[in-house]
């Protein structure tokens, strides 16, 4: 009996390593896009805010914050409710705070509750998820034709190239000349830019999300260890990465980054126009 157990050790070790690898790949597939978008938007937002402060001051940031910040904080609050966290205090938007905080959600949870701990991850990245949901909803109601063309490209996607084809279809339809006379087109642009300008994650968001991600990784690894052992250790990586969900997330991420980039570009142009000019004093 002991000999049989020892002979099974390489098999068990292989299944364990595969479970760790497969779990990591699952997380990259399911939430990697959101995390990547969060870091890129964070970098863009930092530069945008810097340019706005140097050109027009805090009021430049406030111009989009009154729409974007409440969406950001509502994302946190909704995820708190979904994962059983208690919202202690919430401020959807505020201006002029000494530390520059424009909104916050204070919440409490049971650290011994695994469901609560997993929720930390989704609460942390909630502004990105909420932003993606809101932009998609705006597209559906304000630009239904573009939304239809875009979803048709995504439906039944079996190749990664569908990310680019769907993104191109969306952009081509959205910025078609026929939309330039449509007031809903400009309303969509204003709202989308405002939302995407405030999707970045704060340090507390990242800290909480990291803690939740570790808990989720451990639980998923245990589950995958059992399922992979029963299935003989086979992993279907093609279906894991090439599916409608990933095409949807990556395609929309490209659009979200586009609007965040437009916002940063406008801030940069304003900075170039309004930045103080240096005086060259020639000594006599």
Order of alpha helices (4+ residues) and beta strands (2+ residues): alpha-alpha-beta-beta-alpha-alpha-alpha-alpha-alpha-alpha-alpha-alpha
